[in-house]
Amino acid sequence: MKYPFLTLDDETEIVHSEMLPDGKVEVYIEKPDEKDCFHNASCFIPGYKWKNINGFTDDEIKKYQEIIESTAHLILNFAQKGGFENASGF
């Protein structure tokens, strides 16, 4: 299951998985693109291992890495509790 986490000003969506059996969480990033439909990538935390990078530049991945690093504690917490809505009690 994927849980919404953050939408950036440029319509980039950041979602995350539930906590996987190995203790990792997949953070999935998707950005609409007029030519290619979508750019996307996955980052597994903790460890920040990137996979399946499609359409993003190295600078964009660096920017997303900074966002993920600064919010990893929240993502890991939400992943254990079934997403933001369950963690926040809404």
C-alpha positions as CSV (number, residue, x, y, z in Angstrom):
1,M,0.0,0.0,0.0
2,K,1.2,3.5,-0.7
3,Y,0.4,6.5,1.5
4,P,0.4,10.1,0.4
5,F,3.1,12.2,2.1
6,L,3.9,15.5,0.3
7,T,3.0,17.4,-2.8
8,L,5.5,20.0,-4.0
9,D,4.7,23.3,-5.8
10,D,5.7,21.8,-9.1
11,E,3.2,19.0,-8.7
12,T,5.8,16.4,-7.7
13,E,4.1,13.8,-5.5
14,I,5.9,12.0,-2.7
15,V,4.3,8.9,-1.3
16,H,5.6,6.0,0.8
17,S,4.9,2.4,1.5
18,E,4.1,0.7,4.8
19,M,7.0,-0.6,6.8
20,L,8.4,-3.5,4.8
21,P,9.4,-6.8,6.6
22,D,13.1,-5.8,6.4
23,G,12.4,-2.5,8.3
24,K,12.7,-0.4,5.2
25,V,10.2,2.0,3.6
26,E,10.0,2.8,-0.1
27,V,9.6,6.5,-0.8
28,Y,8.2,6.9,-4.3
29,I,8.5,10.2,-6.2
30,E,6.5,11.1,-9.3
31,K,6.4,14.3,-11.3
32,P,4.2,15.0,-14.4
33,D,6.1,15.9,-17.6
34,E,4.5,17.1,-20.8
35,K,6.8,15.0,-23.0
36,D,7.3,11.8,-21.1
37,C,4.0,11.7,-19.1
38,F,5.8,11.2,-15.7
39,H,9.3,11.1,-14.2
40,N,9.6,8.8,-11.2
41,A,12.1,7.2,-8.8
42,S,12.1,5.2,-5.6
43,C,14.3,5.7,-2.6
44,F,14.5,3.1,0.2
45,I,15.0,4.4,3.8
46,P,16.9,4.1,6.0
47,G,19.9,3.8,3.8
48,Y,18.8,6.1,1.0
49,K,19.2,3.6,-1.8
50,W,17.8,4.9,-5.1
51,K,16.2,2.6,-7.7
52,N,14.3,2.9,-10.9
53,I,15.2,6.5,-11.6
54,N,13.4,7.6,-14.8
55,G,13.6,11.1,-16.2
56,F,15.1,13.0,-13.2
57,T,18.4,14.7,-13.4
58,D,21.1,14.2,-10.8
59,D,20.3,17.7,-9.4
60,E,16.7,16.8,-9.0
61,I,17.6,13.5,-7.2
62,K,19.9,15.5,-4.9
63,K,17.0,17.9,-4.1
64,Y,14.7,15.0,-3.4
65,Q,17.3,13.3,-1.3
66,E,17.5,16.4,0.9
67,I,13.7,16.4,1.3
68,I,13.6,12.8,2.2
69,E,16.5,13.1,4.7
70,S,14.9,16.0,6.5
71,T,11.6,14.2,6.8
72,A,12.7,10.5,7.1
73,H,11.8,10.4,10.8
74,L,8.2,11.4,9.9
75,I,8.0,9.0,7.0
76,L,9.3,6.0,9.1
77,N,6.8,6.9,11.8
78,F,3.8,7.2,9.4
79,A,4.8,4.0,7.7
80,Q,4.5,2.1,10.9
81,K,1.1,3.6,11.7
82,G,-0.6,3.2,8.3
83,G,0.1,6.7,6.8
84,F,-0.4,10.2,8.0
85,E,-4.1,10.0,8.6
86,N,-3.8,7.0,10.9
87,A,-0.8,8.5,12.7
88,S,-2.5,11.9,13.2
89,G,-5.8,10.5,14.4
90,F,-7.8,12.3,11.7
